Amino acid sequence: MTQCEMCGQDKELVTAAVEGVDLKVCSVCAQYGTVRSQQRYSFSSSRQSVSAPRAEEAVVSTLAALLRRAREKRQLTQEDFAKLLQERESSVAKWEQGSAKPSVAEAKKIGRMLGLNLVEKEDLSSMSSGLVQSKNQEPTLGDFIKIRKRNVV
C-alpha cells in the first residue's frame, strides 16, 4: 500500500478530484472531492502462448508469363491491356518483363479481371524451420524478417 497524498496514512487509495486536482487519497480524505476511480491492478502470472504462424499471401513467381499469355490470348497491345486492367502501361510492361511485381491487392484485382489465380499462400511455418534458435527460445519478429528477406532475394 502507498501513502495518502492528503493525510499520509498507509491505506488503500482511490483517485479523487480535490479542488480540480487528481490525487491518490484514502477513503476518509475522498469525501473532500469526487472519486474518479479506484486503482486496481491485475497481473497475469503466465505468459500468453504464441499462436501458430498464419499463411501469408504473395504474388506468384510466374506472374510475367501469365500476364503475357493472357494479353496475347486476348490479342491486345500492352497499352490496351493496361486500359483493360486500369493500370499504367509502364507498370504492365514492368510486370510482363518480370522487373517488378504488383502488390497483393493489385494482383487479386487483376486475377479477378482475367480469371487467373495470381496470388498464392506462403506457409510461414516452413520459413521458420531455418531459424537459428537456442533452447526454449521462441522465434521473434526479427527472425521472421531476416528469413523473409533471405527467401525473397
Backbone as CSV, one residue per row, in Angstrom:
resi,resn,N_x,N_y,N_z,CA_x,CA_y,CA_z,C_x,C_y,C_z
1,MET,0.837,-1.176,0.000,0.000,0.000,0.000,0.884,1.243,0.000
2,THR,0.319,2.289,-0.487,1.069,3.543,-0.548,0.399,4.592,0.329
3,GLN,1.021,5.719,0.433,0.538,6.771,1.335,-0.481,7.674,0.656
4,CYS,-1.455,8.104,1.446,-2.456,9.065,1.002,-1.744,10.396,0.754
5,GLU,-2.060,11.059,-0.345,-1.405,12.317,-0.681,-1.925,13.491,0.148
6,MET,-3.012,13.295,0.898,-3.523,14.378,1.757,-3.114,14.192,3.215
7,CYS,-3.365,12.994,3.774,-3.102,12.807,5.207,-1.862,11.960,5.484
8,GLY,-1.362,11.227,4.500,-0.139,10.458,4.675,-0.327,9.079,5.272
9,GLN,-1.549,8.622,5.488,-1.788,7.304,6.065,-1.578,6.214,5.017
10,ASP,-1.128,5.040,5.489,-0.957,3.884,4.608,-2.274,3.123,4.545
11,LYS,-3.056,3.373,3.531,-4.350,2.718,3.336,-4.532,2.447,1.853
12,GLU,-5.618,1.742,1.543,-5.954,1.522,0.145,-6.404,2.852,-0.447
13,LEU,-5.895,3.178,-1.631,-6.120,4.505,-2.202,-7.113,4.475,-3.354
14,VAL,-7.760,5.610,-3.548,-8.615,5.848,-4.706,-8.172,7.167,-5.328
15,THR,-8.467,7.347,-6.600,-8.160,8.614,-7.258,-9.378,9.517,-7.119
16,ALA,-9.160,10.711,-6.605,-10.258,11.662,-6.407,-9.814,13.040,-6.878
17,ALA,-10.775,13.790,-7.409,-10.512,15.166,-7.824,-10.840,16.071,-6.644
18,VAL,-9.800,16.638,-6.036,-9.968,17.535,-4.890,-9.558,18.924,-5.350
19,GLU,-10.521,19.841,-5.399,-10.312,21.215,-5.847,-9.641,21.272,-7.222
20,GLY,-10.099,20.394,-8.125,-9.619,20.412,-9.503,-8.336,19.645,-9.754
21,VAL,-7.788,18.999,-8.729,-6.529,18.263,-8.877,-6.787,16.792,-8.577
22,ASP,-6.310,15.897,-9.436,-6.444,14.464,-9.182,-5.388,14.026,-8.185
23,LEU,-5.841,13.463,-7.075,-4.948,12.992,-6.017,-5.269,11.548,-5.691
24,LYS,-4.266,10.839,-5.202,-4.466,9.486,-4.697,-4.670,9.616,-3.196
25,VAL,-5.928,9.395,-2.778,-6.290,9.636,-1.383,-6.951,8.400,-0.783
26,CYS,-6.969,8.362,0.557,-7.643,7.276,1.268,-9.146,7.527,1.251
27,SER,-9.905,6.547,1.736,-11.363,6.676,1.710,-11.861,7.803,2.615
28,VAL,-11.128,8.123,3.677,-11.524,9.214,4.576,-11.360,10.558,3.867
29,CYS,-10.237,10.755,3.198,-9.969,12.027,2.513,-10.747,12.155,1.206
30,ALA,-11.272,11.039,0.681,-12.017,11.071,-0.575,-13.292,11.883,-0.446
31,GLN,-13.800,12.073,0.772,-15.026,12.842,0.972,-14.851,14.317,0.637
32,TYR,-13.606,14.803,0.540,-13.337,16.208,0.230,-13.326,16.481,-1.276
33,GLY,-13.504,15.443,-2.060,-13.521,15.605,-3.508,-14.477,14.605,-4.139
34,THR,-14.388,14.476,-5.446,-15.214,13.489,-6.147,-14.322,12.336,-6.585
35,VAL,-14.760,11.126,-6.282,-13.972,9.930,-6.587,-14.003,9.678,-8.090
36,ARG,-12.837,9.550,-8.682,-12.716,9.269,-10.120,-12.762,7.768,-10.376
37,SER,-11.851,7.045,-9.771,-11.807,5.594,-9.949,-10.931,5.000,-8.873
38,GLN,-11.075,3.699,-8.680,-10.201,3.017,-7.748,-9.045,2.438,-8.529
39,GLN,-7.899,2.383,-7.871,-6.726,1.806,-8.504,-6.788,0.309,-8.330
40,ARG,-6.867,-0.398,-9.410,-6.876,-1.849,-9.357,-5.858,-2.347,-10.363
41,TYR,-5.038,-3.217,-9.905,-4.011,-3.779,-10.764,-4.233,-5.279,-10.858
42,SER,-4.118,-5.787,-12.030,-4.160,-7.238,-12.186,-2.980,-7.629,-13.066
43,PHE,-2.280,-8.600,-12.619,-1.118,-9.071,-13.350,-1.364,-10.497,-13.788
44,SER,-1.024,-10.790,-15.009,-1.143,-12.173,-15.459,0.163,-12.877,-15.135
45,SER,0.037,-13.975,-14.442,1.236,-14.670,-13.988,1.863,-15.511,-15.083
46,SER,1.064,-15.937,-16.047,1.624,-16.777,-17.099,1.758,-15.980,-18.388
47,ARG,2.686,-16.379,-19.175,2.924,-15.733,-20.455,1.929,-16.270,-21.473
48,GLN,1.452,-15.416,-22.340,0.496,-15.855,-23.341,1.201,-16.718,-24.367
49,SER,0.501,-17.735,-24.840,1.101,-18.637,-25.811,1.093,-17.986,-27.191
50,VAL,2.062,-18.342,-27.980,2.182,-17.814,-29.327,1.367,-18.698,-30.249
51,SER,0.501,-18.088,-31.040,-0.318,-18.876,-31.948,0.524,-19.365,-33.118
52,ALA,0.021,-20.357,-33.783,0.726,-20.921,-34.927,0.807,-19.872,-36.028
53,PRO,1.910,-19.831,-36.759,2.043,-18.834,-37.818,0.972,-19.025,-38.886
54,ARG,0.461,-17.934,-39.372,-0.561,-17.974,-40.403,0.094,-18.000,-41.779
55,ALA,-0.679,-18.438,-42.736,-0.200,-18.412,-44.111,-0.283,-16.975,-44.614
56,GLU,0.719,-16.555,-45.331,0.757,-15.198,-45.854,0.607,-15.261,-47.365
57,GLU,-0.082,-14.288,-47.934,-0.303,-14.271,-49.368,0.849,-13.573,-50.072
58,ALA,1.182,-14.089,-51.250,2.240,-13.494,-52.058,1.874,-13.652,-53.531
59,VAL,2.443,-12.796,-54.352,2.217,-12.855,-55.791,2.990,-14.048,-56.352
60,VAL,2.382,-14.774,-57.288,3.027,-15.961,-57.858,4.310,-15.577,-58.579
61,SER,5.245,-16.498,-58.615,6.537,-16.209,-59.240,6.447,-16.208,-60.768
62,THR,5.433,-16.846,-61.339,5.282,-16.919,-62.796,4.357,-15.824,-63.327
63,LEU,4.268,-14.724,-62.614,3.354,-13.643,-62.977,3.627,-13.105,-64.382
64,ALA,4.884,-12.893,-64.719,5.232,-12.294,-66.013,4.691,-13.133,-67.169
65,ALA,4.924,-14.429,-67.122,4.462,-15.306,-68.199,2.937,-15.378,-68.242
66,LEU,2.300,-15.426,-67.083,0.835,-15.499,-67.039,0.198,-14.247,-67.631
67,LEU,0.730,-13.080,-67.287,0.177,-11.831,-67.824,0.383,-11.733,-69.335
68,ARG,1.575,-12.097,-69.791,1.855,-12.022,-71.232,0.928,-12.966,-72.001
69,ARG,0.756,-14.200,-71.490,-0.129,-15.164,-72.152,-1.571,-14.659,-72.179
70,ALA,-2.030,-14.083,-71.086,-3.402,-13.565,-71.023,-3.591,-12.417,-72.008
71,ARG,-2.579,-11.554,-72.125,-2.673,-10.422,-73.062,-2.678,-10.917,-74.500
72,GLU,-1.769,-11.838,-74.828,-1.680,-12.347,-76.197,-2.915,-13.161,-76.574
73,LYS,-3.499,-13.860,-75.613,-4.707,-14.643,-75.863,-5.861,-13.726,-76.259
74,ARG,-5.904,-12.542,-75.676,-6.955,-11.573,-75.990,-6.573,-10.686,-77.181
75,GLN,-5.388,-10.901,-77.735,-4.864,-10.151,-78.883,-4.894,-8.642,-78.621
76,LEU,-4.312,-8.251,-77.469,-4.264,-6.847,-77.082,-2.820,-6.360,-77.053
77,THR,-2.639,-5.064,-77.293,-1.331,-4.454,-77.090,-1.179,-4.179,-75.600
78,GLN,0.046,-3.848,-75.195,0.254,-3.527,-73.781,-0.566,-2.311,-73.376
79,GLU,-0.702,-1.362,-74.282,-1.481,-0.155,-73.989,-2.951,-0.501,-73.745
80,ASP,-3.539,-1.314,-74.637,-4.942,-1.711,-74.476,-5.132,-2.591,-73.236
81,PHE,-4.156,-3.452,-72.992,-4.204,-4.339,-71.830,-4.169,-3.524,-70.539
82,ALA,-3.335,-2.473,-70.525,-3.242,-1.598,-69.354,-4.563,-0.871,-69.121
83,LYS,-5.207,-0.434,-70.196,-6.510,0.222,-70.058,-7.552,-0.753,-69.521
84,LEU,-7.511,-1.990,-69.989,-8.437,-3.011,-69.512,-8.254,-3.258,-68.014
85,LEU,-7.001,-3.295,-67.576,-6.689,-3.547,-66.168,-6.781,-2.292,-65.308
86,GLN,-6.947,-1.142,-65.946,-6.975,0.151,-65.261,-5.667,0.396,-64.515
87,GLU,-4.580,0.125,-65.197,-3.235,0.337,-64.664,-2.442,1.128,-65.691
88,ARG,-1.284,1.639,-65.270,-0.423,2.366,-66.206,0.268,1.377,-67.143
89,GLU,0.514,1.839,-68.352,1.167,0.992,-69.350,2.574,0.607,-68.902
90,SER,3.287,1.532,-68.273,4.645,1.240,-67.810,4.637,0.158,-66.729
91,SER,3.619,0.162,-65.880,3.515,-0.868,-64.841,3.291,-2.235,-65.465
92,VAL,2.398,-2.301,-66.438,2.119,-3.574,-67.111,3.370,-4.076,-67.821
93,ALA,4.114,-3.171,-68.454,5.346,-3.566,-69.146,6.360,-4.137,-68.155
94,LYS,6.518,-3.498,-67.010,7.460,-3.994,-65.994,7.020,-5.344,-65.447
95,TRP,5.708,-5.519,-65.253,5.212,-6.799,-64.744,5.471,-7.912,-65.749
96,GLU,5.265,-7.618,-67.047,5.488,-8.637,-68.077,6.967,-8.962,-68.245
97,GLN,7.837,-7.987,-68.025,9.280,-8.227,-68.111,9.798,-8.960,-66.884
98,GLY,9.063,-8.880,-65.797,9.496,-9.510,-64.555,10.384,-8.620,-63.715
99,SER,10.533,-7.353,-64.091,11.383,-6.445,-63.315,10.643,-5.854,-62.119
100,ALA,9.320,-6.004,-62.087,8.531,-5.527,-60.948,7.332,-6.449,-60.772
101,LYS,6.781,-6.425,-59.565,5.580,-7.213,-59.283,4.535,-6.293,-58.671
102,PRO,3.270,-6.544,-58.959,2.221,-5.738,-58.335,2.060,-6.126,-56.870
103,SER,1.385,-5.278,-56.120,1.087,-5.620,-54.729,0.082,-6.768,-54.719
104,VAL,-0.097,-7.368,-53.572,-1.031,-8.489,-53.456,-2.447,-8.029,-53.798
105,ALA,-2.819,-6.835,-53.348,-4.159,-6.309,-53.642,-4.341,-6.096,-55.146
106,GLU,-3.324,-5.537,-55.808,-3.403,-5.339,-57.256,-3.463,-6.678,-57.977
107,ALA,-2.669,-7.650,-57.517,-2.656,-8.969,-58.146,-4.016,-9.651,-58.013
108,LYS,-4.672,-9.484,-56.869,-6.012,-10.058,-56.691,-6.996,-9.419,-57.665
109,LYS,-6.912,-8.081,-57.796,-7.818,-7.366,-58.695,-7.604,-7.813,-60.138
110,ILE,-6.345,-7.893,-60.555,-6.018,-8.315,-61.918,-6.461,-9.756,-62.139
111,GLY,-6.235,-10.600,-61.140,-6.641,-12.001,-61.244,-8.143,-12.152,-61.421
112,ARG,-8.928,-11.354,-60.707,-10.387,-11.410,-60.868,-10.788,-10.968,-62.273
113,MET,-10.133,-9.925,-62.796,-10.488,-9.411,-64.115,-10.134,-10.398,-65.223
114,LEU,-9.029,-11.119,-65.043,-8.561,-12.032,-66.082,-8.999,-13.477,-65.855
115,GLY,-9.541,-13.762,-64.695,-9.928,-15.137,-64.385,-8.729,-16.018,-64.083
116,LEU,-7.676,-15.424,-63.521,-6.458,-16.162,-63.186,-6.215,-16.101,-61.687
117,ASN,-5.455,-17.054,-61.186,-5.052,-17.040,-59.781,-3.619,-16.517,-59.726
118,LEU,-3.446,-15.256,-59.363,-2.128,-14.631,-59.333,-1.567,-14.505,-57.923
119,VAL,-2.302,-15.015,-56.925,-1.867,-14.923,-55.532,-1.814,-16.327,-54.953
120,GLU,-0.709,-16.615,-54.249,-0.572,-17.911,-53.587,-0.313,-17.681,-52.109
121,LYS,-0.615,-18.678,-51.310,-0.396,-18.571,-49.866,0.939,-19.199,-49.531
122,GLU,1.761,-18.431,-48.788,3.042,-18.944,-48.307,2.846,-19.410,-46.884
123,ASP,3.357,-20.570,-46.548,3.252,-21.082,-45.190,4.461,-20.602,-44.410
124,LEU,4.222,-19.797,-43.377,5.318,-19.241,-42.588,5.989,-20.286,-41.717
125,SER,5.319,-21.410,-41.443,5.942,-22.434,-40.606,7.113,-23.079,-41.334
126,SER,7.044,-23.174,-42.660,8.173,-23.724,-43.404,9.348,-22.754,-43.395
127,MET,9.044,-21.457,-43.309,10.115,-20.467,-43.246,10.812,-20.511,-41.895
128,SER,10.062,-20.818,-40.848,10.642,-20.790,-39.511,11.559,-21.975,-39.255
129,SER,11.551,-22.981,-40.119,12.417,-24.134,-39.907,13.886,-23.755,-40.040
130,GLY,14.193,-22.685,-40.747,15.569,-22.251,-40.912,16.056,-21.328,-39.819
131,LEU,15.249,-21.091,-38.804,15.637,-20.192,-37.725,16.724,-20.811,-36.867
132,VAL,17.664,-19.999,-36.449,18.678,-20.432,-35.502,18.158,-20.059,-34.125
133,GLN,17.883,-21.086,-33.312,17.310,-20.831,-32.005,18.109,-21.549,-30.944
134,SER,18.166,-20.939,-29.775,18.745,-21.623,-28.635,17.630,-22.387,-27.940
135,LYS,17.957,-23.109,-26.880,16.965,-23.928,-26.188,15.821,-23.070,-25.659
136,ASN,14.605,-23.564,-25.830,13.390,-22.963,-25.273,13.181,-21.503,-25.672
137,GLN,13.698,-21.084,-26.793,13.510,-19.702,-27.223,12.563,-19.685,-28.412
138,GLU,11.532,-18.856,-28.334,10.562,-18.752,-29.404,11.069,-17.775,-30.456
139,PRO,10.660,-17.944,-31.726,11.099,-17.015,-32.766,10.510,-15.630,-32.537
140,THR,11.287,-14.623,-32.857,10.837,-13.239,-32.721,10.448,-12.700,-34.086
141,LEU,9.854,-11.522,-34.114,9.503,-10.902,-35.392,10.751,-10.630,-36.220
142,GLY,11.830,-10.278,-35.553,13.088,-10.028,-36.253,13.592,-11.259,-36.982
143,ASP,13.400,-12.440,-36.387,13.802,-13.679,-37.042,13.024,-13.881,-38.334
144,PHE,11.716,-13.625,-38.304,10.907,-13.800,-39.499,11.285,-12.798,-40.579
145,ILE,11.628,-11.586,-40.197,12.028,-10.576,-41.177,13.310,-11.005,-41.868
146,LYS,14.275,-11.514,-41.104,15.532,-11.963,-41.693,15.299,-13.100,-42.664
147,ILE,14.462,-14.056,-42.286,14.190,-15.198,-43.156,13.432,-14.751,-44.386
148,ARG,12.468,-13.865,-44.215,11.680,-13.383,-45.339,12.594,-12.702,-46.353
149,LYS,13.536,-11.862,-45.873,14.466,-11.191,-46.776,15.347,-12.205,-47.479
150,ARG,15.783,-13.228,-46.757,16.646,-14.248,-47.324,15.920,-15.017,-48.425
151,ASN,14.630,-15.316,-48.243,13.865,-16.071,-49.228,13.455,-15.226,-50.420
152,VAL,13.305,-13.923,-50.230,12.890,-13.045,-51.319,14.035,-12.807,-52.283
153,VAL,15.225,-12.594,-51.760,16.385,-12.269,-52.588,16.919,-13.457,-53.265
